[in-house]
Amino acid sequence: MSERAERFVQHLAALQGENPGAMAALRRSQAFAPGTHAPAFPFVERFVGSECPAWDAWRLALYVVAGLFARHPLQESCSFAAAFGDLMRERESKSIEKRFIALLEADAENVAYYLRQAVSLLASEQVGIDYVQLLDDLAVWMNPHADTDRIRQRWARDFYRKSNDGENQISNPGS
């Protein structure tokens, strides 16, 4: 996990405790394309870097994570995909799996939409996620030229391992 992602999530956590207006602006920013809601600028742009253009994947990921965090600021060390897998196992709901698969199929332009729905579901159950890892992953995912297969495969492994929680595990014959 990157140090700059950690600093940004720490910044969001501090805003949560100190500035409810900032959190409201970041929540509202989710109704707009990432990085276009001017009231959110003061809370995010200082982490962007002067060399980043408006369409930079890191910048877009900052805005998406800021909005998600403002909506559901519960942090855990559990990855987003593992948390969603836990939720599927607990609810025994195939619709959660369908939502997750739709998210895995999302491209750079619509991943924020699917994440917003998923995080709302996690919030309803008070399930926290690792926003630092999510930010690092989204910074790659939101780059339309990046190969996101590695991230999608890791998310799928995390999700299905947690959703099965040891059921149907096949032991490794080499161990």
C-alpha positions in Angstrom: 0.0 0.0 0.0 1.3 3.4 -0.9 2.2 6.0 1.7 0.3 8.7 -0.2 -2.9 6.6 -0.1 -2.4 6.2 3.7 -1.9 10.0 4.1 -5.1 10.7 2.1 -7.2 8.2 4.2 -5.8 9.7 7.4 -6.9 13.1 6.1 -10.4 11.8 5.4 -10.6 10.3 8.9 -9.5 13.7 10.4 -12.2 15.5 8.3 -14.8 13.1 9.6 -14.1 14.1 13.2 -13.5 17.8 12.6 -15.5 19.0 9.6 -19.0 17.6 9.0 -19.4 20.2 6.1 -16.5 18.6 4.3 -18.0 15.2 4.7 -21.3 16.4 3.3 -19.6 18.0 0.3 -17.7 14.8 -0.4 -20.9 12.7 -0.1 -22.7 15.1 -2.5 -19.8 14.8 -4.9 -20.9 11.3 -5.7 -23.8 12.6 -7.7 -21.2 14.1 -10.2 -18.4 12.7 -12.3 -15.3 12.1 -10.2 -13.3 15.3 -9.7 -16.0 17.7 -11.1 -17.9 18.8 -8.0 -16.2 22.1 -7.0 -17.2 22.1 -3.3 -15.1 18.9 -2.9 -11.9 20.5 -4.4 -10.6 22.0 -1.2 -10.5 18.6 0.5 -9.0 16.5 -2.3 -6.9 18.6 -4.7 -4.0 19.1 -2.3 -3.3 15.4 -2.6 -3.5 15.3 -6.4 -0.1 16.8 -7.3 0.5 19.7 -9.7 1.5 17.5 -12.6 -1.7 15.5 -12.7 -4.2 16.4 -15.5 -7.9 16.5 -14.7 -8.4 13.0 -16.2 -5.5 11.4 -14.3 -6.5 8.0 -12.7 -4.9 8.9 -9.3 -7.0 12.1 -9.2 -10.2 10.4 -10.1 -9.6 7.6 -7.6 -9.0 10.2 -4.8 -12.4 11.7 -5.5 -14.2 8.3 -5.7 -12.7 7.1 -2.4 -13.4 10.5 -0.7 -17.0 10.2 -1.6 -17.2 6.5 -0.6 -15.5 7.3 2.7 -17.8 10.2 3.4 -20.8 7.9 2.8 -19.4 5.0 5.0 -16.3 6.0 7.1 -16.0 2.6 8.8 -12.4 1.4 8.2 -11.2 -2.2 8.7 -8.1 -4.1 7.5 -10.4 -6.2 5.4 -10.2 -5.6 1.7 -13.3 -4.4 -0.1 -13.8 -7.7 -1.9 -13.3 -9.8 1.3 -15.8 -7.6 3.1 -18.3 -8.1 0.3 -17.7 -11.8 0.4 -18.4 -11.9 4.1 -21.6 -10.1 3.5 -22.6 -12.6 0.8 -21.9 -15.5 3.2 -23.8 -13.9 6.1 -26.9 -13.0 4.0 -26.7 -16.1 1.8 -27.7 -13.9 -1.1 -26.9 -14.6 -4.7 -27.8 -11.1 -5.6 -24.7 -9.9 -3.8 -22.6 -12.2 -6.0 -24.3 -10.8 -9.1 -23.5 -7.2 -7.9 -19.9 -8.2 -7.3 -19.6 -9.8 -10.8 -21.0 -6.7 -12.4 -18.5 -4.6 -10.4 -15.6 -6.9 -11.7 -16.8 -6.3 -15.2 -16.9 -2.5 -14.8 -14.5 -0.3 -16.7 -12.7 2.8 -15.7 -15.8 5.0 -16.5 -18.4 3.2 -14.5 -16.5 1.4 -11.7 -17.4 4.3 -9.3 -21.2 3.7 -9.9 -20.9 0.0 -9.0 -18.7 0.8 -6.0 -21.1 3.3 -4.7 -23.9 0.7 -4.7 -21.7 -1.9 -3.0 -20.4 0.4 -0.3 -24.0 1.5 0.5 -24.8 -2.2 1.0 -21.8 -2.6 3.3 -22.8 0.5 5.2 -26.2 -0.9 5.8 -24.6 -3.8 7.6 -21.9 -1.7 9.3 -19.1 -3.6 7.5 -15.8 -1.7 7.2 -13.2 -1.8 4.4 -9.6 -1.0 3.8 -9.8 2.4 2.0 -6.0 2.6 1.6 -6.0 -0.6 -0.5 -9.1 0.5 -2.3 -7.5 3.8 -3.3 -4.4 2.1 -4.6 -6.5 -0.4 -6.6 -8.8 2.3 -8.1 -5.8 4.4 -9.1 -5.0 1.5 -11.5 -8.6 0.5 -12.3 -9.5 4.0 -13.4 -6.7 4.2 -15.9 -8.3 3.2 -19.2 -4.9 2.1 -20.5 -3.9 -0.1 -17.5 -4.2 -3.8 -17.3 -6.6 -4.4 -14.5 -6.7 -8.2 -14.7 -4.3 -8.6 -11.7 -6.6 -6.4 -9.5 -9.8 -8.1 -10.7 -8.3 -11.6 -10.0 -7.2 -10.6 -6.5 -10.6 -9.2 -5.8 -12.3 -12.4 -7.1 -10.0 -14.5 -4.9 -10.7 -12.4 -1.8 -14.4 -12.4 -2.4 -14.9 -16.1 -3.1 -12.5 -17.2 -0.3 -14.5 -15.1 2.2 -17.9 -16.0 0.8 -17.1 -19.7 1.1 -15.1 -19.3 4.3 -13.4 -22.7 4.1 -16.3 -24.6 2.5 -15.3 -26.8 -0.4 -11.6 -26.1 0.0 -9.4 -28.6 -1.8 -6.2 -29.3 0.0 -3.0 -28.7 -1.9 -1.6 -32.2 -2.8 1.9 -30.7 -2.6 1.6 -29.7 1.1 
